[in-house]
């Protein structure tokens, strides 16, 4: 049974999905909540992620939805992916890690489940996982130089790293033939195998940053460098897979 959504988020989602039905009419085939909101893991820094699956997208229909989207974005950080039906399979191949996560955790707010029979290939997931982790490494190096002297900004970067690293760890676990795990548990299990206590401390601090958008003085820098090390290990493991 899926956990209930916070009342305010449920209200704004219902208003927005209703507005989307009004705007797109029969062209809207599904509204799918995915990510942390879908499995009850929303935190202070979380976005609310929604996918609208459409038969077609026209500016005339989309114009009707501009004001409701701006309102929902301001109220609950709603982020919406507008995807056409014939783009679903290509998107799942091009963004295999993201879509593997969506397949694993989503809830249908309107229409039928477009992910019931959708699968991502091992080759696509592995290819995309390597890209995601390389990009994460490059981004974290830049963030380190730009933000390491400002603990408040660095705490935000630490919170932002949680989603990509957890999704990567969940994908790695599946590629390794392990039972499917939520991203947080998959990342904890991966770090367990590394046998470095300091990296577990970094994971704990990352969770705190994600839940509260802040860290105690002196924690941000070692946490961020620990996450850089974890990212390096994740990518090394991905590169070794065939």
N, C-alpha and C positions, 0 to 999 in steps of 0.2 A: 504494500500500500504506500502510495506516495505521500510524503509529509505535506501538511497544509502550508500554503503561502501566507506570509504576513498580510494582514487585512488590507493595509494601504496599497501594497503591491498588487494584490488580487483585484482590488477595486480599479486601479488604473489600467491593469491589463484588460479587464473586462470592458472598460470604456473604450480602450484603443482597439481591441479586436472587433467590437461592435462598430466602431467608426470605419475600420478596414472593410468589414462586410458591406457597409453602406457605400463606401467609395468604389470598391472593385466589383461588387455584386457577384455574379456567377464566375467571374475570372479568379476569385479567391477560392482555392481548393483546400488549403490547410493553414492553420496558424499553430506553430510548434514552439513551445518554450524549451530552451536548452541551456546547458551550462549549470552553474551553481544554483540558480533559482529552481531548476527542474528537480534537483535531488535534495533540496532543503539545506544547502550549504552557503546560503547568502551571508556575506559579512559586510562590514561598514564600507569597504572599498569595492564591493562587487557591482558590476553592471547587471542589468536584467536583459537577457538576450532572447530575442524572438525571431523566428523565421516565418515569413509569409511566402507560401508557395502559390504562384500565379500562373494562369493560362497565358496571360499577356499583361504587359505593363504599358500604360499610356499616360502621358503627362496630364491629360484631362482628369483621369481617375485619381492620379497621384496628388493633384492639386487639392482635392477635397480632404486629403489626409495630412496636409502640411501642419495645420494648427493642432490637431490631436497628437501628432508625433512630437511637436515641439513641447507641448504640455507634458506628455508622458516622459519625455527625456529629462525635462527639468525636475519633475516630481520624483521619479524613481530610477533615473539613469537608464531609461529604456534604449537599447540598441537594436535596430531592426535590419535583418537581411532580407532583401526582396529578391526572390529567386524564381525563375520560370521553370515550369515542369520539365522542359527539354534541356535545362541546364543542370538538373539535379545529379545525374550520373557523371557528367564531365566535372562538376564542382567537387564531387566526392573523390574523383581521381586526382584532381589538381591540388586539393586541400585535404588529403587523405587523413592526416592526423586530426584535424579539426572535426571532420565528418565521422571519423571513428568514435570520437568522444560524443558527438551528437547522437549517433546510433546507440551508444551505451547508456546515455542519460538524457531523456527528453520526455516531455508530456504534451499531449495533444489538447489544445484549447478550442480548436474548431476544425471540422473536417475529418478525413481519414488519415491514418498514419502513413506518410510517404516513406518512412524508414523501415517498415515491417519486412520488406524483402530486399532492401538495399545493402550491399556489401562492398567493402573496400578491399582491394587486392593487397596481398603481402608486399608485392613489389612497389605499389603506389605508396603504401604506408611507410615503408622503409625509405624510399626516395625522399618523400616529403619530410619525414622525421629528421633525416640528415640535414636537410635545408633549414628546418626550423631551429635545430640546435646550433648550427653554424651561425645563423642570423642572431640567435640569442647571445651567443658568445661575443659577437661583434658589437651588439647593442650594449651589453653589460660593460664592455671595456670603455665605450664612449661614456656611459652613465657614470662609471667610476671617476673618470677625469673631470666630468662636469659637476658632479654632485657630491663627491666624497668629503668636501669641506663643509657641507650643509647637511646635518643629520636629519632634519625634518624632510628635506627633499629626497634624501637617500632612503628614508623609511618608505616613502611612496614608491620608489623604484623597486624596493624589496617586495612590497605588496604586489606590484605589477608582475613580478617574476613568478609568483605562485602558480598562476594558471598555466603558462607554457611549460614549466618544469613538471607539474603534476600530470598534464596531458601526455608529455613525452614519456614519463615513467610508466604510465598506464599502457601506452602503445608498445613500449619496449617489453613489458611483461607479457603482453599478448603475442608479440613476435617470438618471444622465448618459449612460447607454449604453456605459459602459466595461466591459472584461472583468472578471469577478469576481476580486476580490483578497481575501486574508486581511485582517482588520481592521487589523493592525499596518502592513502595507505600504500599505493604502489611506490610512491616516492620514498616513503619511510622504509619500506622493505628493501628498496635499492640501496639506500644509505646504510641500512643495517649490514648489508653484505660488504660494504667498503670497510667497516670496522674502524671508523675514525670518529670518536665521541664529539669532537668539535663540530663536525658536520651535522650531527643530530641537534646540537645547540643552535646551529644556524637555521635548521628546519623549524625548530620551536619558535625562534624569534621571527621567522617569516610568517608563521601562523598568527603570532601576536600582531605584527604589522598589518596583516590582512584584516584582522578582526577589529583593530582599534585605530588604524592609520597612523600609529606612532610607536616609537620604541624608547626605552629608558636611555638616558645619556650614556654614551660610550658603547652601545650595542650595535648601532647601525653599520659601522665600518667592518668589524669582524664578521657580522652576519652577511654582508654583501660579498666580501671576499670568499666566505665559505660557500655561498651560492655559486660564485664563479667556478670554484673547484668542483662542485657537484655537477654543474653544466658540462664541464670538461670531461668528467667521468661518463656522464650520459652519452655525450657525443662519441667518445672513444668506444663505448660499448656498441652504439649504433653502427659505427664504421666497421666493426668486426663481424657484424651479422651478415649472413648471405641468404 
